Amino acid sequence: MAGQVEIVLTEEFEKAYEKLPEEIKNKVKKQLKFLSHNPAHPSLKIHKLNGEWEFYVDIHYRCFFLREGGKLTLLTVGSHRVVDRYKKY
């Protein structure tokens, strides 16, 4: 994907992000830079799950998003436990 993609934050994502430890927030910011400029960046480990997409923040944290053309809508972010609960809905 060439160029920068638009990233949209949902209210759910923003609430989940605010609850994260500062160290993880910094990792999310770093991964979002990769996502917006190069969604194929290997550290993101992007893959599709049940019609939605997921990328790695680090070994313990994940972010779910939707792809709609050149726009990525961030749905939620959290630990495996949080994300596993999210995937059930």
Number of C-alpha atoms within 10 A of each C-alpha: 10 8 9 15 16 14 17 14 13 14 12 12 19 14 12 15 18 11 12 16 9 11 8 18 16 13 14 21 12 12 21 19 12 17 21 18 15 17 21 13 12 10 14 20 13 18 11 12 10 6 8 13 18 21 21 20 24 16 8 11 19 22 25 24 22 17 13 9 8 13 14 20 17 22 21 22 29 21 16 14 11 14 17 12 9 14 11 6 5
